[in-house]
Amino acid sequence: MKKQNIVLVGFSGVGKSRYGRALAEILNLPFADLDVEVEYILGEPIADFVEKHGWQEFRAVEQRVVHDFSRNFSGVIATGGGTIENSKNLQNLKKNGLFIFINPSFMKVKKYLLSEEGQKGRMRMNEDIPLSQEIDMMWEQRKGIYAAVANYDAEVDFDGDVKEEAQKIANMLPERDIPTPLVKKKVAIFSSGKGQTMQGIIDAQAKGRIPNVEFVLFVSDKEKSDALKKAKSAKIPNIEILEPRDGESAEDYDRVLSNFVREHQPDLVILPGWERNFTPVYCEQFGNITYGVHQSLLPNHANLEGDDIHLAVLENEEKYTGCTIHRVSPPGQDIENVLQRKILLSSSDNLESIRRNVNLQEVLGYCEALERRK
């Protein structure tokens, strides 16, 4: 039975991210570095967060991220050095993950961790003892855990070529254990506004997510939108500005828009920040492949938008909020949900925190939808 994820475990500094990214490229799979994903949710470097809030708060956030990626991701995952010391993290990742212990020479890793480069951005667990002693203690504490959970032990050459070492790892794996490669997809983006979610999707691709996606078309209905600037910066090859003309009907607008889609033949159209409704002229042709996003857990607050949704969530003291990726349909018709991403709210949440967290989930939701194999 094919696994959903290949999970790389190992000590800090062994190169899980380097080997993971290279392995994902070889296997045509998305890649996720859990430390990077935690920082994305935190909005700041892990070291800064730990300094302000402590290790316990960090581990709580890490646990939520691990739970998310063990359920909603399918690819290569690089864990943090201490991720699997948490039994809940281990349990979640083990449900559908194949574990590979990245296990180079410990002495080479230790030498690297003691170097100036190796210490950049890394946090001390116990500053009351010398770093060399701390590294030895942590290795003794963790090496047995790595070995016990691993399905495969990859004794990589720490100084070797990363791609060559990643290929050796790939060669270890029976085909039955490798997640199904992603289907290539051509994707069009329609966006009207600031382009914040769109930029998040583009940034996610740069980190290793949605490697199967080729952006083939960008359309904006506003000549001076920030989204347009971001599309040009991202070098999306075909950029169209389609501002509505005086007296032009919504149906006529959608006919022109449909012509762009027909010309470039994307597999999917996504709408991060698109502010226009679609008429049946568009929906009957392309509604099935066009994914919009609503900043609520539909059908909740279906008639509200933006901050009005978040304010209603606060006023109603709701336990959860989130976003819904959905297929588009004309106003007044039923909406077909593609997926939802849920956020557990706390008493400390306010309009600003909800707005930020829902936007993060929009990006992750679109990535999840684009990575689906159907």
N, C-alpha and C positions, 0 to 999 in steps of 0.2 A: 504494500500500500504506500503510495507516494505521500511524503510528508508535506506539510504546509510551509514549514520554515526550516532553514539550516541555521543553527544557532552556534556562534563562535564564542567559546569561553576561554578564559586564561587570565594570567596575571597582568597587572598594569604595565603598559609599555611594551608588550610582546608583539604588537602590530595587528591586533584584531581588526581594526578599522582598515588598515592598508590591505591586508589579505582578504578581508571581507568584500571590499569594493572590487578588487581584482577578480575574486571568485564569482561575484554577481555578474560581472561583465562576461566572463567565460560562459556562464550558464544561462545568460539572457534573463536575469532575474532582477527585481528591484533590491536595493540595499538600504538598510537603516542602521545607523549608529545610535544606540540607545542613549548615550551621553549627549549627543547632539540633539536628539529628539526631546530629551528632558530639558535642555537649555532653551529649546524652542518654546516649550510650554511655560517655563519659568520667566522667559523674557530677559535673562541675564546669565552670565557664566555661572557654572555650578559652584566654583570657589567663592564667588561673591554672595551667592545665596546661602551657602553653608556658614559663612562668616556671620551673616545677619540672623539666620534662623536656626542653625545647628544641623547636625547630621540626621537627627530623627525626622525633622520636617522634610529634608531632602529625600530620605528613603521612602517617605509616604508618597511623595510626588512620583518618584521613580517607580514605585509599585503600581500606580495608576497607569503610567505610560507602558510598562511591561504588559499589564493586563490588556490594554488597548491593542498593542502590536501582536500579542499572542493570538488574539481573536480576529483582528481585522486586516492583517498584513500577511502576505505570502511571498517570501523571498529569503534573502540572507540577512541575518541580524547579528551585529557585533554588540556584545554586552559590555557593561562596565566591569572593572576588576572585581568589585564586590557585589555585583547584582545577584548572583545566585546564592549568596549567603543568606538571603531572605527566602525562607521556605515557600512563601506564597509566590514569589517570582519564579522559583524553580518549578513549582507545581504547574503554574500557568504555561511556562515555556515548554515543559515536558509533554503537555497534552498533545501537541501536534508538531513538535520540533525534533530534529535530528541534531545531536550535540557533537561538536568537534572541539577538542582541546588543542588550542594553539600553544605548542610546547617547545619553544627553542631553548638553547642553552641558557640556564638561569644566570650563570655568571656574566654572559654577554648582556642580558637584560638588566642585571643589577648595575653593571658598569654604565649602561645608557641612562638608567634612572638617577645615577649619582652625578651625571654630567649636567652642565648648564642647560643644554637643550632638553634633556629628559625631565628636568624639574619645572619647565615652563608650564604654568597653568595647572599643575598637580597639587593636590591638597595633602597636608600631613594629617595622619590619624592620631599621632602622639608626638607632640613637639617637645616632650620632656626627655626624650632619648635621642641619640644620634640617628640621622637618616639611614645610615647603613644598617644599624641594628633594627630599625623599624621595618626596613625592606625584608630582612631575614625573618623577622617574626611574622610578618604578613604572609610571606611565602610558605612558611611552615604551617600556618593556619589554613591556608586556602588550597594548597596543591593537592591535598587528599580529596577535597570537594570536587575540584576540576576533574581529577582522574576518575572519581566514582560515577559522575554523571555522564561522562563522555561516551559516545558511541564509537568515536574514532580519536586516536591520538596522533596529531600532526606534528612531528618533530622537524619543524621547518628550520632552514638555515637563516638565522637572524640577519646575517650580512649578505644574503643572497638576493637575486633578482626577484622582486615581489611577484611579477607575473608568472615567472617560472615556478616559484614556490606555490602560488595559487593553483597553477595547473596540476602540480603534484597532488594537492588536496582534492581537486576535482577528479583526478584519476583514481583516488581511493574509494569514491562513492559509487555503489551500484546504481544503475539507472532507476531502479524501483524506489530508491530513497530520495531522488532529486525532485523537487517541486516542478510542476509543469511549466515550461517557459512561457513567457508572456506573448500575447498576440500583438503584432505591430498595429498601431492605430494612427491614422491621420486625424488631427483635431483642429477645429476652427474655434476661435474665441471671439465672442461679441461682448464689448464692454463700453459703458458710457461715462463712468465716473473716475474715481481716484485710482482705480486699478490695484488696490491693496491686496485683494484676494488673488488676482491674476499674478501679481509679482510674487506672492507666496508660492503659487504653483510653479512658476518658473524657477524660483530659488530651490524648491523641493527637488525639481528635476536635476539641478546642478549638484545636489547632495547625493543623488543616486536613486531617488524615487522616479517613477514613471519613465524608465529608460525605453519603454516600448512606444513612446509618444513622439510624433513629429508634428509640430505646429505648422499648419500650412496656410492659414488665413486668419487675419484679424480685421474686424469691422467695428467702427465706432460711429455713433450717430451725432457725435459732437467733435467739431474740428479742433477744439482746444482742450480736450480732456487729458488728464494726467495719464489715463490708461493708454492713450495713443502714444505719448512719449515713452512709456514703458515698453510698448510693443516695438517701437523703433529701436530702442536700446537693446532689446532682446533679439533683434534682427529676424523677426518673423517675416518670411519672404514676401507675402502678399498682404498689403495693408490697404484697406478701403475706408474712406470717410463717406458715410451716407447720411447726410443731414436731411431731415424732412423739408420738402419745399412748400411754400405757401399754397394752400388750397389742395395739397396732395392728400388723397384718402389713405387711411391705414392699410387698406387692401392693396392699393397701388404701390405703397412703400414696401409691403411684404413681397410683392411680385419681383421687385428689383433685388431685394435681399435674397430671395429664393434663387435668383439667377446666379448670384455669387456662390451660394452653396452648391448649386448644380455644376458650376464651372470647375470648382476645386475638389468636389466629391469627398469631403471628409467622412470618416466613420462616425465621428461624434462632433457635436457643437456644444460648447459650454458657455455659460452666461454669467461670469463673475462680475457683477456690477452693471448688467444690462438693465435699462430702466423702462423699456418699451414693452407693452403687451403685444402678443401675436394674434393675428386674425386666422380664421380657418384657411385662408389662402396659403399661409406658411405651414400651419400645423398639420394639415392633411398630407403634405408632402414630407415634412422633416420633423414633425413633433416627436416622433418616436426616437430620433437620434439626438434630440436637443435637450440638454440637462440644465435646468435652472436651479437656483438655491433659494430657500426661504429660511429666515433666521428664527425659526421656531420648530417645535416638534409637531408638524402638521398631523391632525387638523387643528391643533391648538393655535389660536391667534391668526387664523388664515386670512382674516380681513385687515390685519395690521401690517405695518412695515417698520423696519429699522428700530430706532429708539423707542417707538411706541410699543413694540413687542416687549422690549426689555423692561420698560416701566411697568407694563401690565404684569409681567412675571414677578417683579418686586412687590407690586401692590397686592397681588394675590398670594404672596408668600409661597410660591411654587417650589417644589423640591428639586425639579429638574428643568433644564432648558436645553437648547442645542440648535441644530440646524437640520434641514431636510433637503437632500438632493432629489429632484423630481423631473419627470418628463413634462414638457410644456404643453399647454392646451389653451384654447381661447377662454377669455373671461366667462365665468359662469358654468364652465364644464368641470367635471371631476378631474382631480390631479392624481397621477399615478406616481407614487413614491418609488425611488430607486434605492435609497438607503437613508438612514438617520444616524446622527452622531449626538450622543447625549452627554450633558454636563451635570454633575451633581453640585447643587448650590449650597453655600454655607451662609451663616448669619452675617459674615463679614463682606459678602458680595454687594457691590453697588453697580450703578449704571455703567461706570467706566470699566470695571472688571468683567462684567457680563459681556459688554460690547467687544472687548479684546478677546475673551475666551471663545465667544461664538465665531468671531472671525478666524481664529486659529482652527476651529473645527470645520469651517467652510473649506479651508485649504486642504485639510486632511481628508475631508469627505470627497472632494473632487479627485484627489489622488487615489483614494480607494476605488472610486467609480472607474477611473481611467485604467487602473491596473486589473480590473476584472477580466477574466479570460473569455467571457462571452461577449 
